[in-house]
Amino acid sequence: MHDPSPSPWAVEADNLWKRYRRRWALQECSFRIPAGRVCAMVGPNGAGKSTFLGIAARLLEPSTGTLRLCGVPVSDPAALQRVAYLAQDKPLYQRFTVSETLRLGRELNPRWDQALAERIVRSGDIPLSARVGTLSGGQRTRVAFALAFGKRPELLLLDEPMSDLDPLARDELSGLLMAEAAEHGTTVLMSSHMLAEVEEMCDYLLVLTGGRLRMAGPTEALVPAHTLVTGLAVAGRVPEELTARHTIVESRISGRQFSAMVRPDGTLPTRPDATADAPWEAMAPSLEEILLACMRSPDAPALILDEARKETAA
């Protein structure tokens, strides 16, 4: 029997691996997400985001490792009642009407919120009598959102949820996501390629490249851990004063200038001594700049903050 008391962790992955024939889609993934967070899972195509969400939704089995959702092993049927999953292709029964689709959600989910589901549909001017197969891509996405939210899950898993929405609908449903997390303590884990959207919506972050976790933790701690440094290169390289003491996530040389995304080890001066040959300037980067640097440099040292760290079981 699982512990019925609420878990402080919505997701706990312990040394999760997944192999597809000759290719590893996930490797050594260990992390945790606190309950009540809106978390973005970011990475290039093929990074392992959809694979992880598929494992969490019980559509895939890991090759090795364990996963707990809301304190319950993902293999436990009790996890199904706590989690809602919205796949990237938004699968729905094409011949059902919208009303029949919502009725299906009501019959299958004991915590179903019919009023919320209907409100999401009606706000998009979608008739309840319309058949799903006649709806536009954006309208089908809205109906799929209604199913996911209507379940009133503790954990909402979203795979590229906003990709086919117009800007107005995207803004509305983004607000709904954040309101759900704030008002009901719903944890949201969403994969996304829209980095500006991630910066606006999410307060927690997972970055995957090549199936490995490269960065994880609260955004309010991850962003200040980075500094964007620009200045004159020395012999075509980033100055040794930076590389000797600090972690360089990514660096670029353009003519005589360099730019580097740096994780400072201690205090990083605005510029070195006046006698130095290569002065530099340091500034606070945006989250989007940090994410791009991290994804472009998959071999840079990983940054897993303590709150996100799940120690692998011996």
C-alpha positions, 0 to 999 in steps of 0.5 A, a space after each residue: 500500500 502507498 502512503 496516502 499523505 501528500 508528498 512534497 515531491 511531484 516527480 522523483 526520477 532515480 537513475 532513469 534510463 531508456 533504450 531504443 534498440 541501439 540508441 539511449 534516449 535517456 541516460 542517468 536521469 536523477 532529479 526531483 520536482 517539488 509539488 506546486 511548481 510550473 516546470 519546463 522541460 527544455 532541450 533540442 529535438 531528440 533530447 529525451 523530453 517526450 520519452 520521459 513524459 511517455 514514461 511518466 504517463 505509463 505509455 513507455 517502460 524505462 529500461 532501468 531506474 525508478 520513477 515516483 509521481 506524487 509519492 507513488 511509483 509510476 507502476 502503481 495504478 493509484 498514480 493514474 488518478 493523480 496524473 493527467 497527460 496531454 500528448 503532443 498530437 492531442 489524440 481524441 475520438 474524432 467521431 465524438 461530439 465535444 459534449 460526448 468527449 467531456 462526458 467520457 472524462 466525467 465517467 472515467 475520473 472521480 474528481 471530474 470538474 464539469 464546470 471547469 471543462 465546459 468553461 475552457 471549451 466555451 471560452 473558445 466559442 466551440 459548440 458542445 454539439 460539434 464533432 471533434 473531427 470537424 474542429 481546427 487544430 487549435 480547437 482540438 487542443 482546447 478540448 484536450 486541455 479541457 479534458 486534462 484540467 477537468 480531471 483535476 490532477 495533482 500533476 499535469 504532464 504536457 508535451 508541447 501543449 501550445 504549439 498549434 495555438 494562436 497568440 490569444 489562445 496561448 495567452 489565455 491557456 498559459 494564464 490558466 496553467 499558472 492559475 491552476 498551480 497557484 490556486 489548487 497546488 497543481 504541479 505542471 511539467 511541460 516540454 516546450 521549444 518556446 523559450 520566451 514562453 518558458 521564461 514568462 510561465 515557469 518557475 522551475 526548469 529541467 534542461 535535457 541534451 542527448 538524453 542527459 540532464 544538464 541543468 535543473 532547479 528553480 529559475 530564481 536560483 539558476 538565472 543568478 548563477 550565470 553571467 554573460 561576459 564580453 570583451 577583448 579576446 587574448 590570442 584569440 581566446 577567452 582571457 585566462 583570468 576567466 577560464 582559470 577560476 570560473 566555469 565557462 558554459 559557452 564561449 564565442 570569438 568574433 574578430 577581436 571580441 569574445 562573449 562567454 556564458 559563465 558560472 562564476 566561482 565567487 565574485 566576478 569583477 565587472 572588469 579586471 585591473 586597469 593594467 590588463 590587456 583584455 578588459 571585459 564587461 559582465 551583465 545579467 543574462 536572460 533565461 533564454 540566453 542561458 538556455 541557448 548556451 546550455 543547449 549549444 554546449 552539451 559537454 559543459 558541466 551540468 548544474 543540478 541545484 540541491 533542491 532538484 538533486 535526487 541522490 541515486 539509490 545505492 
